[in-house]
Amino acid sequence: MILYLYGPDIYRRDKVLKNKILEPYFQKYSNNIRTFDSKGEGLEEFILNQSLFDKVKIGIIHSPIKEIAKIIKEFKDDPLTTLIITADKKLTKEFAYLLKEPVKSYSFDLLKGRELTSYIIQEATERGVTLTKEELMALNVLFAGDLWAVSTELDKKAVGGVIETTESVGDFFALVKRFSRASSSERLEILYLLMKDNDSAMVFNMITAFSFKKGKMADYDILIKSGKLEYEEALLDIAIS
């Protein structure tokens, strides 16, 4: 069996490798795992040789060079041996077969917007941590999808520490004007800066005044005044939509 895990989100990729692949293996079998460098030195021997004591084995190769693409491709689909290929980005055309059956491939792109917010909440929940709206927004903005940094902040809070939420704040009106013209990732950062030292209702009203989407802002205003949304919730939804 060959598993191919690739993409720049190293945190999620490594977590899947550890929790979904390696830990279940350790629960069933002995520690017959071997890691290889990008040149795959000793890989052929590992594939061909079968231990008398350890019938099931795993080999892990990170960012293999194109010269060993053929060795991996010719690997027989042996149910007792698993090769795991990891890479920070999609490998070159020599490895195109890794995206086809019977190889099982998984991509890990950097999360953005709602997906990133949901994942941060999930990570916090796993640690028994409850985040304030300000902390959630800070983790979204200040670490720009770097989930290793986010996890460090969450681990710190889980043992009684404080999540860093400091950032310099630009001119209020300049930021408001930029908000309606910015991309979703930029809007999240701008919103964070706007709300550092300003009332959320004022921020909402000023964004409404400069917005090109008056009808959409009016809908949010109705939801807020009917008690179905808080100002902070509406602003966050506007920013990531």
Backbone as numpy.savetxt, mean C-alpha at the origin, in Angstrom:
# Nx Ny Nz CAx CAy CAz Cx Cy Cz
5.45 -25.12 -8.52 4.61 -23.93 -8.52 5.49 -22.68 -8.52
5.09 -21.68 -9.27 5.80 -20.41 -9.27 4.84 -19.30 -8.86
5.27 -18.46 -7.90 4.51 -17.29 -7.48 5.34 -16.06 -7.83
4.66 -15.05 -8.38 5.34 -13.83 -8.83 4.69 -12.64 -8.15
5.42 -11.98 -7.26 4.92 -10.83 -6.51 5.75 -9.61 -6.90
5.11 -8.61 -7.48 5.87 -7.46 -7.96 5.11 -6.15 -7.73
5.87 -5.07 -7.68 5.28 -3.74 -7.52 6.00 -2.92 -6.48
5.84 -1.61 -6.51 6.58 -0.70 -5.63 6.10 -0.67 -4.18
4.90 -1.22 -3.90 4.41 -1.21 -2.52 5.03 -2.38 -1.77
6.25 -2.16 -1.31 7.02 -3.22 -0.67 6.35 -3.69 0.62
5.73 -2.78 1.34 5.10 -3.13 2.62 4.02 -4.18 2.42
3.06 -3.92 1.53 1.98 -4.88 1.31 2.50 -6.17 0.70
3.47 -6.05 -0.21 4.04 -7.24 -0.85 4.70 -8.15 0.17
5.51 -7.56 1.06 6.20 -8.36 2.06 5.23 -8.94 3.08
4.17 -8.19 3.37 3.18 -8.68 4.33 2.45 -9.90 3.78
2.09 -9.86 2.49 1.44 -11.01 1.86 2.40 -12.20 1.83
3.66 -11.94 1.48 4.65 -13.01 1.44 4.79 -13.68 2.81
4.86 -12.86 3.84 5.06 -13.40 5.19 3.80 -14.08 5.72
2.66 -13.37 5.68 1.46 -13.85 6.35 0.65 -14.87 5.55
0.61 -14.69 4.23 -0.24 -15.54 3.40 0.49 -16.73 2.78
1.82 -16.63 2.69 2.56 -17.70 2.02 3.50 -18.43 2.97
4.40 -17.69 3.64 5.42 -18.34 4.45 4.90 -18.88 5.77
4.08 -18.11 6.49 3.59 -18.58 7.78 2.77 -19.87 7.66
1.81 -19.97 6.70 1.10 -21.25 6.54 2.05 -22.41 6.22
3.12 -22.11 5.46 4.10 -23.14 5.15 4.80 -23.61 6.42
5.23 -22.66 7.27 5.93 -23.02 8.50 5.05 -23.86 9.43
3.75 -23.62 9.39 2.84 -24.36 10.25 2.74 -25.83 9.85
3.05 -26.13 8.59 2.92 -27.50 8.08 4.24 -28.23 7.92
5.27 -27.47 7.55 6.52 -28.12 7.15 7.71 -27.55 7.91
8.86 -28.23 7.75 10.09 -27.74 8.36 10.61 -26.53 7.58
11.62 -25.91 8.13 12.12 -24.66 7.54 13.07 -24.92 6.36
12.54 -25.55 5.30 13.36 -25.83 4.12 13.14 -24.72 3.09
13.66 -23.52 3.41 13.52 -22.36 2.54 14.92 -21.83 2.22
15.11 -21.52 0.95 16.41 -20.98 0.54 16.19 -19.71 -0.26
16.98 -18.69 0.04 16.89 -17.44 -0.71 18.08 -17.33 -1.66
17.85 -16.69 -2.80 18.88 -16.55 -3.82 19.06 -15.07 -4.17
20.28 -14.73 -4.58 20.50 -13.36 -5.06 19.96 -13.25 -6.48
20.07 -12.07 -7.06 19.48 -11.83 -8.39 20.10 -12.72 -9.47
21.31 -13.21 -9.24 21.97 -14.07 -10.23 21.51 -15.52 -10.13
20.81 -15.86 -9.04 20.27 -17.21 -8.88 21.33 -18.28 -8.76
22.45 -17.95 -8.12 23.52 -18.94 -7.97 23.05 -20.13 -7.15
23.16 -21.33 -7.72 22.70 -22.54 -7.04 21.25 -22.88 -7.27
20.56 -22.08 -8.08 19.13 -22.28 -8.29 18.83 -23.60 -8.98
19.59 -23.93 -10.03 19.33 -25.18 -10.76 19.49 -26.38 -9.83
20.51 -26.38 -9.04 20.75 -27.48 -8.10 19.60 -27.60 -7.11
19.14 -26.46 -6.63 18.03 -26.45 -5.68 16.77 -27.06 -6.31
16.50 -26.70 -7.56 15.31 -27.19 -8.24 15.37 -28.69 -8.47
16.54 -29.19 -8.88 16.67 -30.58 -9.28 16.82 -31.54 -8.12
17.50 -31.10 -7.07 17.76 -32.00 -5.95 16.59 -32.07 -4.98
16.30 -33.26 -4.52 15.21 -33.46 -3.56 15.77 -34.08 -2.28
15.58 -33.42 -1.17 16.06 -33.91 0.11 15.27 -35.14 0.55
15.95 -36.07 1.22 15.27 -37.26 1.73 14.39 -36.92 2.92
14.72 -35.83 3.60 14.02 -35.48 4.82 12.96 -34.39 4.62
13.25 -33.44 3.74 12.32 -32.34 3.49 11.77 -32.45 2.07
10.58 -32.99 1.96 10.01 -33.21 0.64 9.43 -31.95 0.02
9.06 -30.98 0.87 8.48 -29.73 0.39 9.49 -28.61 0.63
9.68 -27.75 -0.38 10.69 -26.70 -0.24 10.25 -25.44 -0.98
10.84 -24.31 -0.56 10.54 -23.01 -1.17 11.86 -22.31 -1.50
11.92 -21.74 -2.70 13.04 -20.91 -3.09 12.55 -19.50 -3.38
13.26 -18.49 -2.88 12.85 -17.10 -3.07 13.96 -16.35 -3.80
13.59 -15.69 -4.90 14.54 -14.91 -5.69 14.01 -13.49 -5.84
14.83 -12.50 -5.47 14.40 -11.11 -5.62 15.08 -10.49 -6.84
14.26 -9.92 -7.73 14.73 -9.22 -8.93 15.77 -10.03 -9.72
15.37 -11.21 -10.19 16.33 -12.03 -10.95 16.78 -11.34 -12.23
18.04 -11.56 -12.60 18.56 -10.99 -13.84 18.04 -11.80 -15.03
18.05 -11.18 -16.21 17.45 -11.82 -17.39 18.16 -13.10 -17.79
19.44 -13.27 -17.39 20.21 -14.45 -17.76 19.66 -15.73 -17.14
18.88 -15.64 -16.07 18.34 -16.87 -15.47 16.84 -17.02 -15.76
16.31 -16.17 -16.65 14.89 -16.27 -17.00 14.55 -17.65 -17.56
15.47 -18.21 -18.37 15.22 -19.52 -18.99 15.19 -20.63 -17.95
16.08 -20.54 -16.95 16.12 -21.56 -15.90 14.79 -21.59 -15.15
14.29 -20.40 -14.82 13.01 -20.33 -14.09 11.87 -20.82 -14.97
11.90 -20.44 -16.25 10.83 -20.82 -17.17 10.76 -22.33 -17.34
11.90 -22.99 -17.36 11.93 -24.44 -17.57 11.62 -25.23 -16.30
11.47 -24.52 -15.20 11.13 -25.19 -13.95 9.80 -25.91 -14.09
9.80 -27.22 -13.79 8.58 -28.01 -13.89 7.63 -27.66 -12.74
6.35 -27.76 -13.03 5.34 -27.41 -12.03 5.24 -28.52 -11.00
6.27 -28.61 -10.16 6.35 -29.62 -9.12 5.55 -29.15 -7.90
4.51 -29.89 -7.50 3.69 -29.45 -6.37 4.45 -29.43 -5.04
5.63 -30.06 -5.00 6.40 -30.11 -3.77 7.44 -28.99 -3.68
7.62 -28.26 -4.76 8.60 -27.17 -4.78 7.93 -25.88 -5.24
8.14 -24.81 -4.50 7.59 -23.51 -4.86 8.71 -22.51 -5.07
8.69 -21.84 -6.21 9.61 -20.73 -6.46 8.84 -19.44 -6.32
9.37 -18.52 -5.52 8.72 -17.22 -5.33 9.63 -16.15 -5.92
9.12 -15.44 -6.92 9.86 -14.36 -7.56 9.30 -13.04 -7.07
10.15 -12.17 -6.51 9.70 -10.85 -6.06 10.49 -9.78 -6.80
9.85 -8.63 -6.99 10.50 -7.52 -7.69 9.80 -6.22 -7.35
10.54 -5.11 -7.34 9.97 -3.81 -7.02 9.20 -3.21 -8.18
9.39 -3.77 -9.37 8.61 -3.37 -10.54 8.50 -4.57 -11.48
7.63 -4.48 -12.47 7.45 -5.59 -13.40 8.78 -5.89 -14.08
9.13 -7.18 -14.11 10.40 -7.58 -14.71 10.39 -7.41 -16.23
11.55 -7.50 -16.83 11.71 -7.27 -18.27 10.99 -8.33 -19.10
10.96 -8.12 -20.41 10.19 -8.97 -21.33 10.62 -10.43 -21.28
11.86 -10.71 -20.85 12.31 -12.10 -20.74 11.49 -12.89 -19.72
10.84 -12.14 -18.81 10.05 -12.79 -17.77 8.54 -12.65 -18.01
8.15 -12.33 -19.24 6.73 -12.13 -19.55 5.89 -13.34 -19.21
6.48 -14.52 -19.28 5.74 -15.76 -18.97 5.26 -15.82 -17.53
5.86 -15.00 -16.66 5.43 -14.99 -15.26 4.03 -14.40 -15.08
3.54 -13.72 -16.12 2.20 -13.14 -16.05 1.15 -14.06 -16.67
1.56 -15.28 -17.00 0.64 -16.23 -17.64 0.52 -17.49 -16.78
-0.57 -18.23 -16.99 -0.74 -19.51 -16.30 0.37 -20.47 -16.73
0.81 -21.37 -15.84 0.24 -21.65 -14.51 0.83 -20.80 -13.38
1.67 -19.81 -13.73 2.23 -18.94 -12.70 1.11 -18.11 -12.06
1.17 -17.97 -10.75 0.23 -17.11 -10.03 0.93 -15.79 -9.74
0.43 -14.71 -10.35 1.10 -13.40 -10.21 0.21 -12.43 -9.43
0.86 -11.54 -8.68 0.17 -10.57 -7.84 0.92 -9.23 -7.94
0.21 -8.17 -8.29 0.84 -6.85 -8.40 0.51 -6.01 -7.17
1.45 -5.17 -6.78 1.30 -4.32 -5.59 1.66 -2.89 -5.95
0.69 -2.16 -6.52 0.90 -0.74 -6.82 0.70 0.08 -5.55
1.25 1.28 -5.53 1.06 2.16 -4.38 -0.40 2.56 -4.28
-0.94 2.51 -3.08 -2.34 2.88 -2.87 -2.50 4.39 -2.83
-3.67 4.86 -3.29 -3.98 6.29 -3.27 -5.44 6.47 -2.86
-5.77 7.70 -2.48 -7.16 8.07 -2.24 -7.86 7.18 -1.23
-9.07 6.76 -1.58 -9.90 5.97 -0.66 -9.24 4.64 -0.30
-8.57 4.02 -1.28 -7.93 2.73 -1.02 -6.85 2.88 0.05
-6.08 3.95 -0.02 -5.03 4.19 0.98 -5.65 4.45 2.34
-6.69 5.29 2.37 -7.37 5.58 3.64 -7.91 4.31 4.27
-8.57 3.47 3.48 -9.15 2.22 4.00 -8.06 1.29 4.52
-6.93 1.24 3.83 -5.86 0.35 4.26 -5.23 0.84 5.56
-5.07 2.15 5.70 -4.52 2.69 6.95 -5.45 2.37 8.12
-6.76 2.51 7.91 -7.73 2.18 8.96 -7.63 0.69 9.31
-7.48 -0.15 8.31 -7.34 -1.60 8.52 -6.10 -1.91 9.34
-4.99 -1.28 9.00 -3.75 -1.49 9.74 -3.87 -1.02 11.18
-4.55 0.12 11.37 -4.75 0.64 12.72 -5.61 -0.32 13.54
-6.67 -0.84 12.93 -7.57 -1.77 13.61 -6.84 -3.03 14.04
-5.95 -3.54 13.19 -5.17 -4.73 13.53 -4.32 -4.51 14.77
-3.93 -3.26 15.01 -3.09 -2.94 16.15 -3.91 -2.47 17.35
-5.22 -2.43 17.22 -6.07 -1.94 18.29 -5.96 -0.44 18.48
-5.64 0.27 17.39 -5.44 1.72 17.45 -6.63 2.43 16.83
-7.13 3.45 17.51 -8.19 4.30 16.97 -7.58 5.64 16.57
-7.80 6.03 15.32 -7.21 7.26 14.81 -8.21 8.41 14.83
-7.75 9.58 15.18 -8.57 10.78 15.02 -8.59 11.13 13.53
-9.53 11.98 13.14 -9.59 12.41 11.74 -8.30 13.13 11.33
-7.75 13.91 12.26 -6.51 14.63 11.97 -5.35 13.66 11.77
-5.28 12.64 12.61 -4.20 11.65 12.48 -4.32 10.87 11.17
-5.55 10.49 10.83 -5.77 9.75 9.58 -5.35 10.59 8.37
-5.72 11.85 8.39 -5.36 12.73 7.28 -3.85 12.94 7.23
-3.22 13.08 8.39 -1.78 13.27 8.43 -1.04 12.05 7.87
-1.50 10.86 8.22 -0.86 9.64 7.71 -1.03 9.53 6.20
-2.18 9.98 5.70 -2.43 10.00 4.26 -1.47 10.94 3.55
-1.29 12.11 4.12 -0.59 13.20 3.42 0.91 13.18 3.65
1.33 13.12 4.90 2.73 13.32 5.22 3.64 12.18 4.74
3.07 10.98 4.57 3.91 9.85 4.19 3.66 9.39 2.76
2.76 10.05 2.04 2.58 9.87 0.60 2.54 8.41 0.16
1.80 7.58 0.88 1.65 6.19 0.49 2.78 5.28 0.95
3.74 5.81 1.73 4.83 4.99 2.26 4.29 4.22 3.48
3.84 3.00 3.23 3.17 2.24 4.30 4.14 1.75 5.36
5.43 1.65 5.05 6.39 1.33 6.11 6.42 2.45 7.13
6.45 3.70 6.66 6.45 4.84 7.57 5.13 4.91 8.34
4.02 4.67 7.64 2.71 4.67 8.29 2.66 3.61 9.38
3.15 2.41 9.07 3.11 1.32 10.06 3.95 1.66 11.29
5.08 2.35 11.06 5.92 2.76 12.19 5.18 3.72 13.11
4.45 4.68 12.51 3.67 5.62 13.31 2.56 4.90 14.07
1.91 3.94 13.42 0.84 3.18 14.08 1.38 2.33 15.21
2.53 1.70 14.99 3.16 0.90 16.04 3.51 1.79 17.23
3.96 3.00 16.94 4.32 3.95 18.00 3.09 4.31 18.83
1.97 4.57 18.15 0.76 4.92 18.89 0.23 3.74 19.67
0.40 2.53 19.14 -0.10 1.32 19.81 0.55 1.10 21.17
1.76 1.66 21.37 2.44 1.51 22.66 2.45 2.82 23.43
1.52 3.71 23.07 1.35 4.94 23.84 2.03 6.16 23.29
2.63 6.06 22.11 3.29 7.21 21.51 2.31 8.14 20.81
2.85 9.15 20.15 2.04 10.14 19.46 2.40 10.17 17.98
1.39 10.18 17.13 1.61 10.28 15.70 1.98 11.71 15.34
3.08 11.86 14.60 3.53 13.19 14.20 2.57 13.76 13.15
2.04 14.95 13.41 1.11 15.57 12.46 1.53 16.99 12.10
2.79 17.31 12.31 3.25 18.68 12.05 3.58 18.88 10.59
3.28 20.06 10.09 3.57 20.43 8.69 3.40 21.94 8.58
4.20 22.56 7.79 4.08 24.01 7.62 2.82 24.34 6.84
2.16 25.42 7.19 0.90 25.81 6.57 1.12 27.04 5.70
0.71 26.95 4.43 0.86 28.07 3.52 -0.25 29.09 3.68
-0.26 30.07 2.82 -1.29 31.09 2.86 -2.66 30.49 2.66
-3.59 30.82 3.55 -4.91 30.18 3.57 -5.65 30.36 2.24
-5.77 31.58 1.77 -6.56 31.83 0.56 -5.88 31.24 -0.69
-4.56 31.25 -0.70 -3.85 30.64 -1.84 -4.12 29.14 -1.88
-4.15 28.52 -0.71 -4.43 27.09 -0.64 -5.86 26.78 -1.06
-6.80 27.61 -0.62 -8.21 27.41 -1.00 -8.37 27.49 -2.52
-7.72 28.46 -3.13 -7.83 28.61 -4.58 -7.21 27.42 -5.32
-6.12 26.90 -4.77 -5.46 25.75 -5.39 -6.30 24.49 -5.29
-7.10 24.39 -4.23 -7.82 23.15 -3.93 -8.69 22.67 -5.09
-9.51 23.57 -5.64 -10.47 23.15 -6.67 -9.80 22.80 -7.99
-8.56 23.23 -8.18 -7.85 22.96 -9.44 -6.86 21.80 -9.32
-6.69 21.28 -8.10 -5.66 20.28 -7.85 -6.14 18.86 -8.15
-5.18 17.92 -8.30 -5.50 16.51 -8.44 -5.94 15.97 -7.09
-6.49 14.75 -7.07 -6.99 14.19 -5.81 -5.88 14.05 -4.77
-4.68 13.61 -5.20 -3.58 13.47 -4.24 -3.14 14.82 -3.70
-3.13 15.84 -4.55 -2.77 17.19 -4.10 -3.84 17.77 -3.20
-5.12 17.52 -3.52 -6.21 18.05 -2.70 -6.12 17.55 -1.27
-5.73 16.30 -1.10 -5.63 15.74 0.24 -4.57 16.48 1.06
-3.45 16.77 0.43 -2.38 17.50 1.12 -2.83 18.92 1.44
-3.47 19.58 0.47 -3.94 20.95 0.69 -4.96 21.00 1.82
-5.88 20.02 1.82 -6.90 19.98 2.87 -6.27 19.81 4.24
-5.29 18.97 4.31 -4.60 18.78 5.59 -4.00 20.09 6.09
-3.36 20.82 5.19 -2.75 22.09 5.57 -3.81 23.12 5.97
-4.91 23.14 5.25 -5.99 24.09 5.56 -6.59 23.84 6.95
-6.69 22.58 7.32 -7.39 22.25 8.56 -6.49 22.21 9.79
-5.19 22.45 9.59 -4.29 22.42 10.74 -4.68 23.45 11.80
-4.98 24.68 11.36 -5.25 25.74 12.33 -6.55 26.48 12.03
-7.45 25.84 11.27 -8.69 26.52 10.89 -9.90 25.64 11.17
-11.01 26.29 11.46 -12.27 25.60 11.73 -12.75 24.89 10.46
-13.21 23.64 10.61 -13.61 22.84 9.44 -14.79 23.45 8.70
-15.71 24.09 9.43 -16.87 24.73 8.78 -16.41 25.89 7.90
-15.43 26.66 8.39 -14.92 27.77 7.60 -14.20 27.26 6.36
-13.43 26.20 6.52 -12.72 25.62 5.38 -13.72 25.15 4.34
-14.78 24.49 4.78 -15.82 24.00 3.85 -16.46 25.17 3.10
-16.82 26.19 3.82 -17.50 27.34 3.20 -16.59 28.07 2.20
-15.31 28.18 2.53 -14.39 28.86 1.63 -14.12 28.02 0.38
-14.01 26.71 0.55 -13.82 25.83 -0.61 -15.06 25.89 -1.50
-16.23 25.94 -0.89 -17.47 26.06 -1.66 -17.48 27.34 -2.47
-17.02 28.42 -1.87 -17.03 29.71 -2.54 -16.14 29.72 -3.79
-15.04 28.98 -3.75 -14.10 28.96 -4.87 -14.28 27.75 -5.79
-15.23 26.89 -5.45 -15.39 25.65 -6.22 -16.11 25.89 -7.54
-15.73 25.09 -8.55 -16.41 25.12 -9.84 -17.67 24.24 -9.81
-17.77 23.39 -8.79 -18.86 22.41 -8.72 -19.84 22.81 -7.62
-20.55 23.89 -7.88 -21.47 24.42 -6.86 -22.56 23.42 -6.49
-23.08 22.70 -7.51 -24.15 21.74 -7.24 -23.70 20.63 -6.32
-22.52 20.11 -6.56 -21.98 19.03 -5.72 -21.75 19.52 -4.29
-21.22 20.74 -4.16 -20.98 21.30 -2.83 -22.29 21.55 -2.10
-23.32 21.92 -2.84 -24.64 22.12 -2.24 -25.19 20.82 -1.69
-24.94 19.71 -2.41 -25.38 18.40 -1.92 -24.70 18.04 -0.61
-23.40 18.33 -0.54 -22.68 18.07 0.71 -23.23 18.94 1.84
-23.55 20.18 1.52 -24.07 21.11 2.52 -25.37 20.59 3.11
-26.24 20.03 2.26 -27.50 19.45 2.73 -27.25 18.27 3.66
-26.31 17.41 3.28 -25.99 16.25 4.11 -25.43 16.67 5.47
-24.63 17.73 5.48 -24.07 18.23 6.73 -25.16 18.80 7.62
-26.02 19.63 7.04 -27.05 20.30 7.84 -28.15 19.35 8.29
-28.28 18.22 7.60 -29.27 17.22 8.02 -28.68 16.24 9.03
-27.41 16.44 9.37 -26.77 15.61 10.38 -26.23 14.29 9.87
-26.21 14.09 8.55 -25.73 12.82 7.98 -24.23 12.80 7.77
-23.62 13.98 7.75 -22.16 14.08 7.60 -21.63 15.18 8.52
-20.40 14.99 9.00 -19.69 16.05 9.69 -18.91 16.84 8.63
-18.52 18.07 8.95 -17.75 18.88 8.01 -16.45 18.16 7.60
-15.78 17.55 8.59 -14.51 16.88 8.29 -14.72 15.71 7.34
-15.81 14.96 7.53 -16.09 13.81 6.67 -16.39 14.27 5.24
-17.16 15.34 5.12 -17.48 15.87 3.79 -16.23 16.35 3.08
-15.38 17.07 3.81 -14.15 17.59 3.19 -13.22 16.47 2.74
-13.10 15.43 3.54 -12.26 14.32 3.16 -12.80 13.61 1.93
-14.12 13.44 1.88 -14.74 12.80 0.72 -14.54 13.64 -0.54
-14.66 14.94 -0.39 -14.46 15.85 -1.53 -13.02 15.76 -2.02
-12.09 15.69 -1.08 -10.68 15.67 -1.44 -10.28 14.42 -2.21
-10.82 13.26 -1.83 -10.38 12.01 -2.45 -11.28 11.55 -3.59
-12.35 12.33 -3.88 -13.27 11.93 -4.95 -12.77 12.42 -6.31
